[in-house]
């Protein structure tokens, strides 16, 4: 007979910074199951999330919450996941380009498989999903669509809302509570397709150690946790990026610098989401259309700029994470070749044609013109 209850759980974690205690594995799993199953009241959900926000999640709690959330995941089957990377995108971009999109496409053109997932974020002026729409890239709305897309090409973006509605509901509470909650960390750790490699971006340094230890508890084969640009899995071109790497149970602290890829440091403005005109005029925000234009120019190798170097730097990281290179230095020529040879631009156009075909024939599962 289960004697656990949400009021007892909340009392345990809600006694302030000095009095609060971490939950056991079973208590953490019970809590998230109760929230997902609707056994916890709305008041209890809000109290639990805010108490956990103040206490902050322990390593064991992160692992237990993620394990519980994974019980509600529909299976996603990819033809070959050997060199595929899970790339969760749950940060909030305010000042910089979503360069991870361009980098992931370049990495895929170089032979790596990319599985991106995220969710629409109404709290932002515009978010990643709007940039993807401007790029006319396909967005999978379910496990079935993600599986179908993966059978056609090595790049998939999936909206979490159609895949894991309970977790998405918790993410949406960002609007009501005014702050992020533990669901943002769970979504980063989720790994919907259970791929052998993950690259996760975080904003707050304590999560570098917490997340990598949690993934080790979950027996993840390989992962890179990066203190990324605005909390996304992106290395900065304007300074060093701290990281933790997990490989077969061994954890190593790393620092990634542009010179690791044979590149030079660039000013922060190189990562800006604003055009030069907007910078000069003092405009408060950029637009998804502008970002899409920049990304297309980069993919078509029509830029020899610091932004191009930023793409290569991050594409090299993803190629390394996919196991196609033993270092960033070895991965960099592969990323550069994908751009210079035109493979990245061609791969992007393949995805655009795929999306156009899907829009015209939503029930079709045959795409004879698409190449992997």
C-alpha positions, 0 to 999 in steps of 0.5 A: 500500500502506497503511503506517499502523498503530495502534501507530505512531499511538498512539506519535505521540499518546501521548508526553505533553503536550510530546512528543505530535504531532497526527495528519494528516488521513489518520492521523486517518481511518485511526485511526477507520476502524480502530476502527470496522471492528474492525481495532484491538484493544481495548487499542489502542482504549483506549490511543488514546482515553486518549492523545487525551484527554490530548493533546486533539483538534486542529481538523484531527483533529476534522474528520477523525474526523467525516468518517470517522464520517459514512461509516457513516451511513445516509441520512436524508431530510427533506421540507424541511430549509430551516429545520431545525436539528440539535441534538445532546444529549450532555451530562450533566445533573446539576443543571438541567432539560432545558429544551432539550426545551421550547425545541425544541417551542416553536421547532417550534410557531413554524415551525422544524424540530428534529432532536434526537439523543442516546443513553441514559446509564447513568452518570446517575441519569436521563437525557434519554431517560427525560424524553422517555419520561415526556413520551410523546414519540416516539423514533426508533430508526433512520434510517427511523423518523426519516425517517417522523417528519419527514414527519409533523411538524417535531420528531424525536428519534433515539437514536444507538444504532440509527443509528450503533452503532460510534459509540455503542459508543465513547460507551459506553466512558465507563462503563469509562474513567471519562471522556468520549472523542473520540466525544462530540465526534464525536457533537456534530459528526455532523449525521446528516441533514446539515442546513444549521444546527447548534446545539451545546453544549459544556462546555469553553471550548477547544472553542468555537473548535475545533469551529467551525473544524472545522465550517468545514473540513467546509463547514458552512453555519451553526452556533452553538457554545455554552458551554451549561448543563452542556454542552448547547445551552442558553443560561443565564438566570442569566448570559452565554453565550459562543458562536461562530457560523459563517455561510457561512465567516465565524466570529464570537464572540458573547455571549448575554445574557437582555436580548438577548431582552428578558428579565432575569437570573434566579437559578441556582435557576430552572434547577434540576431539583429541586422546591422541596420537594426543595430544602428537604429537601436531596434529592440528585436530581430525577426524570424525572417531575418534569421532565416535569410542569414541561415540560408546564406550561411548554408549556401556558403555565401558568407565568409564571416565570423558567423560562418566560423560560428556555424563551423565551430558548432557543426564540428561539435555535433560531428564530434558528438556523433562519433564521426571525429575524435576531436573538434580539430578533426571534425572542423574540415568535415564541417568546412567541406560540407559548406564549401562543396555545396552539400549543406545547401543541397541537403537543406533544399532536400528538406525544403522539398520534403516539406513542400511534398508533405504539405501537398500530400499530407497522407503520403509516405513515399518520397522518391525524390528525397535522398538521405 
